[in-house]
Amino acid sequence: MLTSKQRAKLRGMAQKMEPILHIGKDGITENLVKQADDALTARELIKGTVLKNSALTARGAADELAAALGAEGVSVLGRKFVLYRESEDRKIEL
């Protein structure tokens, strides 16, 4: 579980990032979960966006992906969300 200070630090780091996950009309597919898992393993912190043609909300997509990946939701703002999962070779010091 992240503390509020850790969450704030991660939000600040994510502010400069471009979204690498794009959730469209197909929603969260097995391929998208695999892509997110690979990205979290490599980066620990990822940003995603929910496109306008998706039936999901950003909060719903973030919660569903976090549950599927064992990650934590850092923030949801508008159509964008940020996920964090600590990897074995830590890149981000909290």
C-alpha positions in Angstrom: 0.0 0.0 0.0 1.3 3.4 -1.0 1.4 6.3 1.5 0.2 9.7 0.4 3.8 11.0 0.1 4.8 8.1 -2.1 1.7 8.6 -4.2 2.5 12.3 -4.6 6.0 11.5 -5.7 4.8 9.0 -8.3 2.1 11.5 -9.6 4.9 14.1 -10.1 7.0 11.6 -12.0 4.1 10.5 -14.2 3.2 14.1 -15.0 6.0 14.2 -17.7 5.2 10.8 -19.1 3.2 10.1 -22.3 0.5 7.4 -22.1 1.6 4.1 -23.4 -1.6 2.2 -22.9 -4.7 3.1 -25.0 -8.0 1.5 -24.1 -10.5 1.7 -26.9 -13.9 0.2 -27.8 -12.6 -3.4 -27.2 -12.0 -2.6 -23.5 -9.4 -4.5 -21.6 -8.3 -7.5 -23.6 -5.8 -10.2 -22.8 -3.3 -8.6 -25.2 -3.6 -5.3 -23.4 -3.0 -6.9 -20.0 0.1 -8.6 -21.4 1.4 -5.3 -22.8 0.8 -3.5 -19.5 2.5 -6.4 -17.5 5.6 -6.1 -19.7 5.6 -2.3 -19.4 5.3 -2.4 -15.6 8.1 -5.0 -15.4 10.4 -2.7 -17.4 9.4 0.7 -16.0 7.4 0.2 -12.7 5.3 3.3 -13.5 3.0 3.6 -16.6 0.4 6.0 -17.8 -2.7 5.0 -19.8 -5.6 6.7 -21.4 -9.2 5.6 -22.1 -10.3 6.7 -25.5 -13.7 8.4 -26.0 -15.2 5.4 -27.9 -14.6 3.1 -24.9 -17.4 2.0 -22.6 -15.1 2.0 -19.6 -14.3 5.0 -17.4 -10.7 5.8 -16.5 -11.4 4.8 -12.8 -12.9 1.5 -13.9 -10.1 0.7 -16.3 -7.4 1.5 -13.7 -9.1 -0.6 -11.1 -9.6 -3.6 -13.4 -6.0 -3.4 -14.7 -4.5 -3.0 -11.2 -6.4 -6.1 -10.0 -5.3 -8.1 -13.0 -1.6 -7.1 -12.7 -1.1 -6.9 -9.0 -0.4 -3.2 -9.4 -1.6 -0.1 -7.5 -3.5 2.8 -9.0 -1.6 6.0 -8.4 -4.0 8.6 -9.9 -6.9 9.0 -12.2 -7.4 12.4 -13.9 -10.0 12.9 -16.7 -9.4 10.0 -19.1 -5.8 9.3 -18.0 -4.7 7.0 -15.2 -1.3 6.0 -13.7 -0.4 2.5 -12.4 2.6 1.5 -10.3 4.1 -2.0 -9.5 7.4 -2.5 -7.8 9.7 -4.8 -9.7 12.5 -7.0 -8.5 15.2 -4.7 -9.8 13.8 -1.5 -8.4 14.2 1.6 -10.6 12.1 4.0 -8.5 13.1 4.7 -4.9 10.2 5.7 -2.8 
